[in-house]
Amino acid sequence: MTLSYSDLVKPELLSQPVYQPGKPIDEVARELGLDPASVLKLASNENPLGASPKAIAAGKDALNEVELYPDGGCYRLKEKLASSLEVDPEQIVIGNGSNEILELIGHAFIGNGDEVVMGEGAFIVYKLVSLLFGGIPVEVPTRNYRHDLGGMVDVVNSKTRVVFLASPDNPSGSANTNEEILELIDALPDHVLLVLDGAYSEYLDDPIDLRSAIAKGKRVFCTRTFSKIYGLAGLRIGYGYGNADLIELLNRTRAPFNVNAIAQAAALAALDDKSFVEKSREMNATGLRQLETGMSALNIEYIESSANFVSAKVGNGNQAFEAMQKDGVIVRPLAPYGMSDWIRVTVGLEDQNRRALESLTSFLSTQGG
Ligand SMILES: Cc1ncc(COP(=O)(O)O)c(C=O)c1O
């Protein structure tokens, strides 16, 4: 055989970048000979409080029927979400994580040579999805680590199909105001869809209300996730909502049983446990202050965050990541985002934040000057 698989696949795939996830605890423990129980992961913006006990119980219950396919239409979950979002169930699509929904957007909207607008250093999946479908990412420089929505409108042309915007964004943690976002929605031409990624919107005091924009027929679609404040990242479940015609088209691109039964049951129960969400939000606000205060005391620059993580300029992000990992603290180096001097630290519980700050302090003390 003289041909390799690289000769057989679509040539575009050979230049497709690969997503680099936060390192799993087990992998770090294996590599460094550490006890997994001693390793702290603050690398993927997960909820340090875990998930609602009610969600876990509902997920366990769903195990009793795993011989059955899940409800491919996620009927009950859509009903519940529809009533809390005050939209129709037909306006909602459920995905295997909101990541899958971003990919459905790629399937439906992005083809060869189409332009896809995003902020520089925005959540990297926007670029990956664009490239995967032959699209051309058009990155708009940020202003003081915030996305420049006017700048995004300026680069839109007849080839533009989609604008991706997360607010708060990852990894900056910065958010745009609701007013700015509504202005963006108004300014975009009819042939461009705004995908507003609300993965961290539950951490905002005043999350944007898109009902009226959607009702007016504006081209906006919002994604949300159960991976962050709901603490269900391991189950892979997220959703999107927008115009019912758009959802019908997205459903054509979706695998028949994309969301498993355990995830559906747990998500349904998680929505009912409002006190868990409230506790998570409060814990996060306190932890964020703790991390930001600690970083100020260390005299390092950080970006004021509206989410459950904070990014800080530490000298050399990869070296800080390696050094902190040796202390059993996994953070995320931001070189893949063009921020090689930075790391991102997820908000943990009080003692976890303290441990992360101690480890960062000891790394900085080795850097001199
Ligand atoms: C901005 C943003 N959007 C989407 C996601 C995807 O989350 P999930 O696929 O777990 O819903 C993430 C995950 O980190 C994120 O940071």
The ligand as a MOL file (V3000), in Angstrom:
LIG
                    3D

  0  0  0     0  0            999 V3000
M  V30 BEGIN CTAB
M  V30 COUNTS 16 16 0 0 0
M  V30 BEGIN ATOM
M  V30 1 C -17.5760 30.3680 25.3480 0
M  V30 2 C -17.8620 28.9020 25.3440 0
M  V30 3 N -18.8080 28.4360 24.5300 0
M  V30 4 C -19.1030 27.1310 24.4720 0
M  V30 5 C -18.4290 26.2090 25.2480 0
M  V30 6 C -18.7720 24.7710 25.0700 0
M  V30 7 O -19.3320 24.2280 26.1720 0
M  V30 8 P -20.1380 22.8750 26.1400 0
M  V30 9 O -19.8880 22.1940 24.8190 0
M  V30 10 O -19.6190 22.0890 27.2740 0
M  V30 11 O -21.5710 23.2560 26.2770 0
M  V30 12 C -17.4300 26.6340 26.1070 0
M  V30 13 C -16.6740 25.6720 26.9200 0
M  V30 14 O -15.7180 25.9420 27.5560 0
M  V30 15 C -17.1350 28.0190 26.1560 0
M  V30 16 O -16.1690 28.4910 26.9450 0
M  V30 END ATOM
M  V30 BEGIN BOND
M  V30 1 1 1 2
M  V30 2 1 2 3
M  V30 3 2 2 15
M  V30 4 2 3 4
M  V30 5 1 4 5
M  V30 6 1 5 6
M  V30 7 2 5 12
M  V30 8 1 6 7
M  V30 9 1 7 8
M  V30 10 2 8 9
M  V30 11 1 8 10
M  V30 12 1 8 11
M  V30 13 1 12 13
M  V30 14 1 12 15
M  V30 15 2 13 14
M  V30 16 1 15 16
M  V30 END BOND
M  V30 END CTAB
M  END
